[in-house]
Amino acid sequence: MSMVQEAVQPDGDKLMQFVFRAVDEVGATLNAALVVIGDKLGLYRALADGGPQSPAELARSTETSERYVREWLNAQAAGGFVDYDPDSGRYGLEPEQAVALTDADSPAYLPGFFQIALGSVIDSPAILDRVRTGDGFGWHEHVHDVHEGCERFFRPGYNAHLIAEWLPALDGVVDRLEHGAVVADVGCGHGASTVLMAQAFPRSTFVGSDYHDQSIATAAERAREAGVEARVSFQAAPASGYGGGPYDLVTMFDCLHDMGDPVGAARHVRSTLKPDGTWMIVEPNAGDRTEDNFNPVGRAFYAFSTLLCTPASLSQDVGLALGAQAGEARIGDVVRAAGFTRFRRAAETPFNLVFEARP
Ligand SMILES: C[S@@+](CC[C@H](N)C(=O)[O-])C[C@H]1O[C@@H](n2cnc3c(N)ncnc32)[C@H](O)[C@@H]1O
């Protein structure tokens, strides 16, 4: 019997299905840029506030060029991001589109998600090079859209869940915060979580830190804008070396897996925590098995991880590169390696896992 296998011919229908799926993906890839354009130029905002408009009316109210706006509107309508009425020739937003595209207080708010995605794509030539060499690319090296998009992407989720669900899921933490706790928010970026906690717990004081000094400058500005600057201070410092304490609570929001040496950072957390203190770790939602993450959220997170999180960790000492989809088991290993004796999953949303670690 011959061992030579006959080449399997591709199924023509399946091939065309795959090609058309790819057409949709190309449209989606380009749409990230169009959403950011619409967001930055106030096109969605004008549609939400002013109701259905012709391209000329929208161009007039946003001081933009009618020819470009018409093309942008048609791309948006073809993708289901705006609504088109052929009878009037006007474009408008359904209530759900208006919320998702313009209401920064809604947990469904999307522009930040697109902004960080587009920023990541803009930096992808540098990542292409790192894929060859294995070198890292630091968070601080990215375009500003990554930093601002990150803040705008995460804030709606923190607004929806942090005070109402995540902190109450931790043992005794809300009680301490209400009576006056000392809190370190490590890897705080633009300080969305720090400011939110400071607003909710007026008797507590907060120290936000991040190794990226420009993010820290923005965080301090955000605290001033929110009027909480008297109880919130910021430090440009790595997670392995922030100061102050001892702390009742140390928090890390979507940053442990970005660090080169998460175990070293965890050891520092332990050394700055009161003996009865709590470390809250918020990480992207992920299953422990790779195949558990082959779903739309996992897909987006693996892509962010390739372009942002993995290169960020590889740019630092140790370079453990947990990846955004590390999952509970690997995060637990990091926590226990630093000497914490208690570790549990306290809460979760479709996008995040919330862990509690105690000394
Ligand atoms: C994905 S962003 C999250 C920022 C912020 N916690 C938030 O939720 O909006 C990751 C942050 O981790 C910070 N970071 C990365 N490595 C760090 C380290 N070794 N020490 C302190 N911060 C670090 C980055 O500068 C960045 O601000």
PDBQT file of the ligand as one rigid body, heavy atoms in Angstrom, charges set to zero:
ROOT
HETATM    1  C1  LIG A 401      -2.713  48.281  30.909  1.00  0.00    +0.000 C 
HETATM    2  S1  LIG A 401      -2.077  49.624  31.794  1.00  0.00    +0.000 S 
HETATM    3  C2  LIG A 401      -3.246  49.785  33.150  1.00  0.00    +0.000 C 
HETATM    4  C3  LIG A 401      -3.175  51.133  33.805  1.00  0.00    +0.000 C 
HETATM    5  C4  LIG A 401      -4.187  51.369  34.921  1.00  0.00    +0.000 C 
HETATM    6  N1  LIG A 401      -3.987  50.474  36.041  1.00  0.00    +0.000 N 
HETATM    7  C5  LIG A 401      -5.604  51.276  34.421  1.00  0.00    +0.000 C 
HETATM    8  O1  LIG A 401      -6.297  50.340  34.835  1.00  0.00    +0.000 OA
HETATM    9  O2  LIG A 401      -6.034  52.142  33.653  1.00  0.00    +0.000 OA
HETATM   10  C6  LIG A 401      -0.656  48.902  32.566  1.00  0.00    +0.000 C 
HETATM   11  C7  LIG A 401       0.131  49.870  33.418  1.00  0.00    +0.000 C 
HETATM   12  O3  LIG A 401       1.167  49.163  34.090  1.00  0.00    +0.000 OA
HETATM   13  C8  LIG A 401       2.276  50.028  34.171  1.00  0.00    +0.000 C 
HETATM   14  N2  LIG A 401       3.469  49.222  34.443  1.00  0.00    +0.000 N 
HETATM   15  C9  LIG A 401       4.033  48.294  33.637  1.00  0.00    +0.000 A 
HETATM   16  N3  LIG A 401       5.105  47.757  34.260  1.00  0.00    +0.000 NA
HETATM   17  C10 LIG A 401       5.214  48.356  35.461  1.00  0.00    +0.000 A 
HETATM   18  C11 LIG A 401       6.111  48.222  36.558  1.00  0.00    +0.000 A 
HETATM   19  N4  LIG A 401       7.095  47.333  36.525  1.00  0.00    +0.000 N 
HETATM   20  N5  LIG A 401       5.915  48.999  37.638  1.00  0.00    +0.000 NA
HETATM   21  C12 LIG A 401       4.893  49.896  37.682  1.00  0.00    +0.000 A 
HETATM   22  N6  LIG A 401       4.028  50.071  36.681  1.00  0.00    +0.000 NA
HETATM   23  C13 LIG A 401       4.171  49.299  35.589  1.00  0.00    +0.000 A 
HETATM   24  C14 LIG A 401       2.275  50.735  32.827  1.00  0.00    +0.000 C 
HETATM   25  O4  LIG A 401       3.048  51.906  32.845  1.00  0.00    +0.000 OA
HETATM   26  C15 LIG A 401       0.782  50.989  32.626  1.00  0.00    +0.000 C 
HETATM   27  O5  LIG A 401       0.397  52.227  33.151  1.00  0.00    +0.000 OA
ENDROOT
TORSDOF 0
